[in-house]
Amino acid sequence: MPAGETFDFIIVGAGSAGSVLANRLSACGRYRVLLLEAGPADRNPWIYIPVGYGRLFNDTRYNWRFKTVPQPGCHGREMIQPRGKVLGGSSSINGLIYIRGQAQDFDHWRQLGNVGWSFEDVLPYFQKAEDNERGADDLHGAGGPLAVSDTRDRHPLALAYIEAAHQCGFPRNDDFNGATQEGVGLYQTTMRDGLRWSAAKGYLKPARMRRNLKIVSDALTSRIIFDGRRARGIEYRTKGETHIASAGREVILSAGAFGSPQLLQISGVGPASLLQSLGIPVVADMPAVGDNLNDHYSARIALRCRVPTLNDTARSWHGKAAAGMRYALTRRGPLTTSAITAGLFMRAHPLSATPDAQCSLALFSTDSIGEELHAFSGVTGVCTLLRPESRGHVRIASADPAQAPAIHPNYLAAERDRDTLLSGVRTLRRIFGAPAMAPYIEAEIAPGPDCDSDDELIDFIRRRGGTTFHPSCTCRMGQDPQAVTDERLRVRGLAGLRVIDASIMPIVVSGNTNAATIMIGEKGADMVLEDAAQ
Ligand SMILES: Cc1cc2nc3c(=O)[nH]c(=O)nc-3n(C[C@H](O)[C@H](O)[C@H](O)COP(=O)(O)OP(=O)(O)OC[C@H]3O[C@@H](n4cnc5c(N)ncnc54)[C@H](O)[C@@H]3O)c2cc1C
């Protein structure tokens, strides 16, 4: 039995979901809550300056910088998988886009048997979280912890992109989280007054001083401690020492789509053969832990522009100084640019009833994601596959919690995924070739006009595409015996243990995943408190 300090709830991971939980579970003052985060406190100013996602993308102080195993569908490449490792988790390093997904996504979750997860059920939690500067209405919330704002500086290229997509026959859409997602428009972002609004900023900051909430950063949770099939506590390492802490009520894993299944497996909950091969005593043989990995794959085309873009700002001292000065004085300008600015949600595959591709404009360009910006003015057209059929897995490669797990997203295994991306890339090309873009776009440089047959384009997509940073579904919620969690997010067959983060999604939402994960945190917190009150 664990000794050490005793809490009611222990939350592992202070990311999007963990930050929500720490706030909500400690709010009434009745429960003692421990929040453990492997990364440091979120003091680096680049976390708050929106364009800091570029700075933190390769910074191992705040980013796990995982890699996939060689991907057969992508010419055997080992591909980047950034994940936040800091208070706020991935919401502290992400691209700031606020998209919930489609109502049909959640209705589908419900159809799969997950009572309480239809769109009607989850909408109040999106609204509870939200502080939309446009105010509250039937679909939106105001006054919640998560600031959501319109783009303050409307770059002419973004406006031209919207006009060009319209010229290609797509409807305008002023609110992708409104009545319908379909159409083209500007994104709303998790920013306020020119500052990033991470989950830590929205939920942890106001709760940090509560006496019943203990937050320990730089603390890697190394295993869950079980008494039979009940979770009793955890073991964690900080400053070179190992500690244990007991949970009187529950241990809650919010370590993300890689971290949560890794911790379960390391603690003896996972495929028995894998665990035994690594010498880990089996607590529960659950082959599905770490399976069903969904991720959004993106194809990215690069274009040379006739007008300055972020490339110019970032690559000259003059550009940097001017942008820095403007930001310091007004909290506006290039430093507040989100990772993508304008976007089109469209049906790319003929069989899709709702948008299955998100075609976005990024105001910068690189040879490959995460690499140096081009030395010329450039933009990127990003086509993201919203409902991938390909499924992968994450499995520990070692019993050592400090070792990265083996991540296999199995990108582009399904023919429909390839066809959808091909159609989406062709749409991007139509948009960039439309009259409204003519004053701005000089030429497509990757893959370039010579790459045009279906086979050539699919080869380009395999060679140069990559993650959109939305891994999820590895502790899938469901009613079937293969599911890892039930509809109340309890780990099936075990007591005192839940998973509450992006890994419980049964199927990834058709959009960026931060808003939905925060919703999962809000709903999960309510369920934990309801059960504790019984
Ligand atoms: C580069 C990037 C760009 C993105 N852009 C967007 C975007 O624009 N819009 C959007 O909606 N979504 C975006 N996302 C995705 C979104 O941010 C994530 O889906 C969401 O934050 C996931 O939340 P989570 O709570 O599941 O996990 P996370 O937020 O990743 O939190 C997990 C936390 O657990 C910690 N942890 C893991 N293992 C342990 C352990 N053993 N012990 C202690 N702590 C541990 C981690 O350090 C981390 O802080 C992006 C993500 C990335 C990485």
The ligand as an ORCA input file, in Angstrom:
! r2SCAN-3c Opt
* xyz 0 1
  C       2.415     21.748    -32.111
  C       0.948     21.548    -31.819
  C       0.008     22.361    -32.464
  C      -1.353     22.173    -32.206
  N      -2.252     23.068    -32.722
  C      -3.547     23.014    -32.305
  C      -4.457     24.052    -32.647
  O      -4.100     25.042    -33.288
  N      -5.736     23.939    -32.221
  C      -6.176     22.846    -31.505
  O      -7.374     22.772    -31.191
  N      -5.323     21.856    -31.170
  C      -4.021     21.941    -31.516
  N      -3.142     20.987    -31.094
  C      -3.668     19.820    -30.362
  C      -4.129     20.107    -28.933
  O      -3.328     21.084    -28.326
  C      -4.112     18.784    -28.165
  O      -4.980     17.878    -28.805
  C      -4.558     18.918    -26.716
  O      -3.827     19.930    -26.070
  C      -4.397     17.574    -26.015
  O      -4.723     17.720    -24.667
  P      -4.410     16.558    -23.625
  O      -4.889     17.049    -22.311
  O      -4.967     15.279    -24.138
  O      -2.834     16.382    -23.659
  P      -1.682     17.452    -23.422
  O      -2.204     18.838    -23.484
  O      -0.579     17.094    -24.344
  O      -1.256     17.216    -21.909
  C      -0.621     16.062    -21.420
  C       0.304     16.510    -20.307
  O       0.713     15.371    -19.572
  C       2.074     15.498    -19.279
  N       2.605     14.149    -19.045
  C       2.709     13.154    -19.953
  N       3.219     12.052    -19.367
  C       3.428     12.375    -18.071
  C       3.942     11.665    -16.956
  N       4.341     10.377    -17.044
  N       4.029     12.301    -15.755
  C       3.618     13.590    -15.631
  N       3.140     14.309    -16.662
  C       3.032     13.708    -17.862
  C       2.652     16.187    -20.477
  O       3.901     16.773    -20.213
  C       1.570     17.189    -20.812
  O       1.755     18.412    -20.162
  C      -1.778     21.137    -31.320
  C      -0.839     20.342    -30.670
  C       0.526     20.541    -30.898
  C       1.521     19.682    -30.181
*
